[in-house]
Amino acid sequence: MSLAKLGVSGIAGPGRLRTVIRGMLVVLAWTVCATMARGQQSGVLIGVVEARAEEAQEFESIHAPKYRTLWVATDANGKLGLLATIEELVVPRRDGFWHVGVKQVCEFNEDEDGGNERLSQRIWAAPVGKAGQVEVQQPCRRHKPADYAPPYGRAAGEKKISQCGYLLTDIEFVSPELISEREYEGQSEDCEARGGRYSVFHHVQRYDSNEPVGFGQLLGPQAGAAYVKAMPEKAKDDNDQECGEPFSGKDMEWRVGRSAGRWAAYMSQNVGYFGCSVDALIRFRIPNALTGESFVLSDWTAFYKIEKDLQDGHISPAGDLAVIVTKTEMKFYEVREKAPGKLLLTLPGSAIVMVQWATGGHVEDWTGQMKKIASEKLPGVVLKVKAVAK
C-alpha cells in the first residue's frame, strides 16, 4: 500500500511518518478484520437424532427417542468449531428459541377384565425457559408384578392388568413452522397372537396444534392436486408385494424429507398391516417460509469430486459455508463461488432433522444464547390430566 493511496504526498518528516505508519497499521488491521468477518458470516444450528424410538415388543424396553442440537460457528480466534451442544432440539422461531421433543406416557384404561396400560410417545414444544406440556387421560400408577397378566392364559374370571398397545413417535423434520413425525403403532407379542400387525403413519403439524395438517389444507388446492398426482397405483408391503390402493381423497398423511439437496414433501400413506404403504415425492415445493431454508445449491458436482461418499448437503444463505453429509460424518467446507474451499471441521455423522442458519451479526448473538442454554437445565415436561366428560 503506497503513501499516495493513503492521501499523503511529498516527503514526510519523522513525526509525520510515524503518524502515517500508525494510519497504515490501522487500515491494515481493519482490512484483516473485514476479511475475517467475511469468512465467518454464517453459523449453523443442526438438530440430530441421538436415539430413535425402538420398535420393541416388550414394554420395559420401549424408550422415547432422543435428540441433540449442535451449534457450529467461528470462535473468538476465527476458527470454525462446535461451540455448544444441547441435549434437546432447540429451534429458532419469530418469538425466540423453542425447545421440542417427544415425551413417553403410560395411560390406563379400566375395564371389566381389570384394565390395560398403553404407551404413547407424544410431541411437545414450548419456548425455551418454559416446560413442555402433554395431555393424558388417566396416567398409569404403580402396581405389584402379580397384578399383571396378558389377555391370554388367564383363569376364568381372573382380573388382571394387561400391557397392550403402543404408539412410538420419531421426529423426522423440524423447522420454525412445521414438525414432521413418524408414528409406529403396534401390539406386544403377548397381546397379538398373529404378530406383525403394525402400522406406520406420517404426519405434519404446526406448533399451534397437535392435530395433523393436510397438504392441501396447508398449501392450497394446487398442492392438494399435486398430492393426488404423486400417488402410485398400488401399495406394497415389506416383501415388495402389492397389498392395496392408496386413499385418493385423504392428504393428511405426508412427510418432509430430503430430495436433491433440499427439504421436500412426500405423500406417505399407511394402507394396511405388515408395512403395506405408499411413499412418493410430491412435485410441489414447500415455501422457504415454512422450511426455514433460504438458499439451495442446485449443482453439487464440485463437492462430489472431493467427497465421493456425499449423501446430502446444506449450504448457508450467504453461500460461504456448506455442511456435507456422508455415511459416517458431517463435514464443513468453506464455499467460494459455489465450489468447496478449505475443509474447516469434521464431526461424527448423525441423522439430521433440522438445519437453521444465522448470518452476520446474528452469529455472535446466537453463540451467546446457545452457550447459555447449554449451560442451564431446560425445564422438563408437565403432564396435564384431561378432564373426562361424565
C-alpha positions in Angstrom: 0.0 0.0 0.0 1.6 3.3 -1.1 1.6 6.6 0.9 -0.2 8.2 -2.1 -3.1 5.8 -1.7 -3.3 7.0 2.0 -3.6 10.6 0.7 0.0 11.6 1.6 2.2 13.5 -0.9 5.8 14.8 -0.7 8.4 13.9 1.8 7.3 13.4 5.4 9.3 14.1 8.5 9.9 11.5 11.3 6.8 12.6 13.2 4.6 12.7 10.2 6.0 9.4 9.1 5.1 7.8 12.4 1.6 9.1 12.1 1.4 7.7 8.6 2.7 4.3 9.7 0.1 4.2 12.5 -2.5 5.1 10.0 -1.4 2.3 7.7 -1.4 -0.2 10.6 -5.0 0.8 11.4 -6.1 0.4 7.8 -4.3 -3.0 7.6 -5.9 -4.2 10.8 -9.3 -3.1 9.6 -8.7 -4.9 6.3 -7.7 -8.1 8.1 -10.8 -7.9 10.4 -13.0 -7.3 7.5 -11.6 -10.3 5.7 -12.1 -12.5 8.8 -15.6 -11.2 9.1 -16.4 -12.2 5.5 -15.0 -15.7 6.3 -17.3 -16.1 9.3 -20.6 -14.8 8.1 -22.5 -18.0 8.9 -23.2 -20.2 11.9 -25.4 -23.3 11.7 -27.8 -24.9 14.2 -28.2 -28.6 13.5 -30.7 -30.9 15.1 -29.6 -34.6 15.1 -31.0 -37.9 16.2 -29.2 -39.4 19.2 -31.6 -42.4 19.6 -34.7 -43.4 17.7 -37.8 -44.8 19.2 -37.2 -48.5 19.4 -39.7 -50.8 17.6 -39.6 -53.1 20.6 -42.2 -55.7 21.7 -41.7 -55.6 25.5 -42.9 -52.6 27.5 -39.8 -52.4 29.6 -37.6 -52.0 26.6 -39.6 -49.2 24.9 -38.0 -45.7 25.3 -38.7 -42.3 23.8 -36.3 -41.0 21.1 -33.6 -38.5 22.0 -32.3 -35.5 20.1 -29.4 -33.1 20.3 -28.7 -29.7 18.9 -25.3 -28.6 17.7 -24.2 -25.0 17.3 -21.3 -24.7 14.8 -19.8 -21.3 14.3 -16.4 -19.5 14.4 -14.9 -18.9 17.8 -13.0 -15.8 19.1 -10.0 -16.8 17.1 -11.9 -17.1 13.8 -11.8 -20.9 13.8 -14.9 -22.9 13.0 -15.9 -25.3 15.8 -18.6 -26.9 17.7 -19.3 -24.2 20.2 -22.4 -25.6 22.0 -24.2 -28.9 22.4 -27.7 -29.1 23.8 -29.4 -32.3 24.7 -32.7 -31.3 23.1 -33.9 -29.8 19.9 -33.7 -26.0 20.0 -35.5 -24.2 17.2 -35.3 -20.5 16.3 -38.7 -19.0 15.9 -40.0 -15.5 15.4 -40.7 -15.0 19.1 -37.4 -16.6 20.3 -35.9 -20.0 20.7 -38.2 -23.0 21.4 -37.3 -26.5 22.6 -39.0 -29.5 21.0 -39.1 -33.2 21.9 -41.0 -36.4 22.4 -42.4 -37.5 25.8 -43.4 -41.1 26.6 -46.5 -41.5 28.7 -48.4 -44.5 30.0 -52.2 -44.3 30.1 -54.5 -46.7 32.0 -57.9 -47.8 30.6 -60.0 -49.6 33.2 -62.4 -52.3 32.0 -64.3 -55.3 33.4 -61.3 -57.6 33.0 -59.1 -55.4 35.1 -57.8 -52.8 32.7 -55.0 -52.1 30.3 -51.9 -50.0 30.2 -50.9 -48.4 26.8 -47.7 -46.5 26.0 -47.8 -43.4 23.8 -45.0 -41.1 22.7 -46.1 -37.5 22.0 -44.5 -34.4 20.6 -44.3 -31.3 22.7 -43.0 -27.8 22.0 -42.5 -24.7 24.2 -40.4 -21.6 24.4 -37.0 -22.1 26.0 -37.4 -21.4 29.7 -40.9 -22.9 29.8 -41.9 -26.5 30.3 -43.5 -28.5 27.5 -46.9 -29.9 28.1 -48.5 -33.3 27.2 -52.1 -34.2 27.9 -53.1 -37.6 29.3 -56.5 -39.0 30.3 -55.6 -41.4 33.1 -51.9 -41.8 34.0 -50.8 -45.3 34.9 -49.9 -45.9 38.5 -47.6 -48.5 40.1 -48.9 -52.0 40.7 -47.4 -55.2 42.1 -45.9 -57.6 39.5 -48.6 -60.1 40.4 -51.3 -57.7 39.2 -50.2 -58.1 35.6 -51.1 -60.8 33.1 -51.5 -60.8 29.3 -55.1 -61.3 27.9 -54.4 -65.0 27.0 -54.0 -67.8 29.6 -55.8 -66.2 32.5 -58.0 -68.2 34.7 -61.8 -67.8 34.1 -63.0 -64.6 35.8 -59.5 -63.5 36.8 -59.0 -59.8 36.8 -55.5 -58.7 35.8 -53.9 -55.6 34.1 -52.6 -56.1 30.6 -50.0 -54.1 28.8 -51.2 -54.0 25.3 -50.6 -51.4 22.6 -48.0 -48.7 22.0 -47.5 -45.7 19.7 -43.9 -44.9 19.1 -43.0 -41.5 17.6 -39.9 -40.1 15.8 -39.4 -36.5 14.7 -38.1 -36.6 11.1 -38.0 -32.8 10.4 -38.5 -29.6 12.4 -38.4 -26.0 11.3 -39.6 -22.8 12.8 -43.1 -23.5 11.4 -43.5 -27.3 10.9 -42.8 -30.6 12.6 -42.9 -33.9 10.6 -43.3 -37.1 12.6 -43.3 -40.8 12.0 -45.6 -43.0 14.2 -45.3 -46.7 14.6 -48.4 -48.4 16.2 -48.4 -52.0 17.3 -49.0 -54.6 20.0 -46.7 -56.7 22.1 -46.5 -60.4 21.3 -48.5 -61.3 24.4 -51.4 -59.3 23.1 -51.5 -60.1 19.4 -51.4 -63.8 18.7 -50.8 -63.3 14.9 -47.9 -60.9 15.4 -46.5 -58.4 12.9 -49.7 -56.3 12.8 -48.1 -52.9 13.0 -48.9 -49.7 11.1 -46.7 -46.8 10.2 -48.1 -43.3 9.8 -46.5 -40.0 8.8 -48.0 -36.6 9.8 -47.0 -32.9 9.7 -48.2 -30.5 12.3 -48.0 -26.8 13.1 -46.8 -25.5 16.5 -50.2 -24.2 17.5 -52.0 -27.6 17.3 -51.2 -31.3 17.9 -53.6 -32.2 15.0 -52.1 -33.2 11.6 -52.4 -30.7 8.8 -53.4 -31.8 5.3 -51.1 -31.0 2.4 -53.8 -29.1 0.5 -55.1 -27.5 3.7 -51.6 -26.1 4.4 -50.6 -25.1 0.8 -53.8 -24.7 -1.2 -55.8 -26.6 -3.9 -52.9 -26.9 -6.3 -50.9 -28.6 -3.6 -53.8 -31.0 -2.9 -53.9 -31.9 -6.6 -50.1 -32.5 -6.7 -50.6 -34.8 -3.7 -53.1 -36.9 -5.6 -51.0 -36.9 -8.8 -48.0 -38.3 -6.8 -49.9 -41.4 -5.7 -48.6 -44.8 -7.0 -51.4 -47.0 -8.3 -50.7 -49.8 -5.8 -49.3 -50.0 -2.3 -46.6 -52.6 -1.4 -45.7 -54.4 1.9 -42.3 -55.3 3.4 -41.9 -58.1 1.0 -42.5 -55.8 -2.0 -45.8 -57.4 -2.7 -48.8 -55.4 -3.8 -51.2 -55.1 -0.9 -53.8 -52.4 -1.6 -54.5 -49.0 -3.0 -53.9 -45.5 -1.5 -56.7 -43.3 -0.4 -57.1 -40.5 -3.1 -59.3 -38.3 -1.0 -57.0 -38.2 2.0 -54.0 -36.0 2.1 -53.4 -35.9 5.8 -50.6 -38.5 5.6 -47.4 -36.9 4.3 -43.9 -36.2 5.5 -41.0 -33.8 5.0 -37.7 -35.4 3.8 -34.6 -34.6 1.7 -34.6 -34.6 -2.1 -31.9 -33.2 -4.4 -30.3 -31.1 -1.6 -33.4 -29.5 -0.2 -36.4 -30.2 2.1 -39.3 -31.7 0.1 -42.8 -33.2 0.6 -43.6 -36.8 0.2 -47.1 -38.3 0.2 -46.8 -41.3 2.6 -49.8 -43.4 3.4 -50.3 -46.4 5.6 -52.6 -48.8 3.6 -52.7 -51.8 5.9 -50.7 -54.1 8.2 -47.2 -55.6 7.6 -45.8 -52.4 6.2 -48.4 -52.0 3.5 -47.9 -48.4 2.4 -47.1 -45.9 -0.4 -44.4 -43.2 -0.4 -43.7 -40.9 -3.3 -42.2 -37.4 -3.9 -44.8 -34.7 -4.4 -43.9 -32.3 -7.2 -44.9 -29.2 -5.3 -42.3 -27.1 -3.4 -42.8 -26.3 0.2 -42.2 -22.5 0.6 -39.0 -21.4 2.3 -41.1 -19.6 4.9 -42.2 -23.0 6.2 -38.9 -24.9 5.9 -36.6 -22.1 7.0 -34.4 -23.0 4.0 -33.5 -19.8 2.2 -30.8 -20.9 -0.2 -30.3 -24.2 -2.1 -27.4 -25.2 -4.2 -28.7 -26.8 -7.4 -25.4 -28.4 -8.6 -23.2 -30.4 -6.1 -20.9 -31.7 -8.8 -17.9 -29.8 -7.4 -18.5 -31.3 -4.0 -18.9 -34.9 -5.3 -15.4 -34.6 -6.8 -13.8 -34.3 -3.4 -16.4 -36.2 -1.4 -17.2 -39.5 -3.2 -19.4 -40.6 -0.3 -21.6 -37.5 -0.3 -25.2 -38.3 0.7 -26.6 -34.8 1.2 -25.6 -31.2 1.5 -26.8 -28.0 3.1 -25.5 -24.5 2.2 -25.7 -21.2 4.1 -27.8 -18.3 2.9 -24.6 -16.3 2.4 -23.2 -19.1 0.3 -20.0 -19.2 2.3 -20.4 -22.4 4.3 -21.6 -25.9 3.4 -22.4 -28.9 5.5 -21.6 -32.1 3.6 -23.2 -35.3 4.9 -21.6 -38.6 4.2 -22.5 -42.1 5.6 -20.4 -41.6 8.7 -19.5 -37.9 9.0 -20.6 -34.2 8.8 -18.0 -32.1 7.0 -18.0 -28.3 7.0 -16.4 -26.7 4.0 -15.9 -23.0 3.2 -17.5 -22.2 -0.1 -16.2 -19.9 -2.8 -18.3 -19.3 -5.9 -20.4 -22.3 -5.2 -17.4 -24.6 -5.0 -15.8 -26.2 -2.0 -12.7 -24.5 -0.5 -10.9 -25.5 2.7 -12.3 -28.2 4.9 -12.9 -26.4 8.2 -14.4 -29.0 10.6 -15.4 -32.7 10.7 -18.0 -34.1 13.2 -19.4 -37.7 13.6 -22.4 -38.3 11.4 -26.0 -38.5 12.7 -29.4 -38.4 11.1 -30.3 -34.7 10.6 -33.8 -33.4 11.4 -33.1 -29.6 11.4 -30.7 -27.1 9.8 -31.1 -23.5 10.6 -28.6 -20.7 9.8 -27.5 -17.4 11.3 -25.6 -14.9 9.4 -23.7 -11.6 10.0 -24.2 -10.1 13.5 -26.7 -12.8 14.5 -23.9 -15.4 14.7 -22.3 -13.8 17.8 -25.7 -13.3 19.3 -26.7 -17.0 18.7 -23.3 -18.1 20.1 -24.1 -16.3 23.4 -27.6 -17.7 23.6 -26.7 -21.3 22.7 -23.9 -21.4 25.3 -26.3 -20.0 27.9 -29.0 -22.6 27.0 -26.4 -25.4 27.0 -25.1 -24.4 30.5 -28.6 -24.5 32.1 -31.0 -27.3 32.7 -34.0 -26.8 30.4 -37.5 -27.3 32.1 -39.0 -30.8 31.8 -42.3 -31.8 30.5 -45.5 -31.4 32.5 -48.3 -34.0 32.3 -51.8 -32.4 32.2 -54.6 -34.8 33.0 -57.6 -34.2 30.8 -61.0 -33.9 32.3 -63.2 -36.9 31.4 -66.7 -35.9 30.4 -69.3 -37.6 32.6 
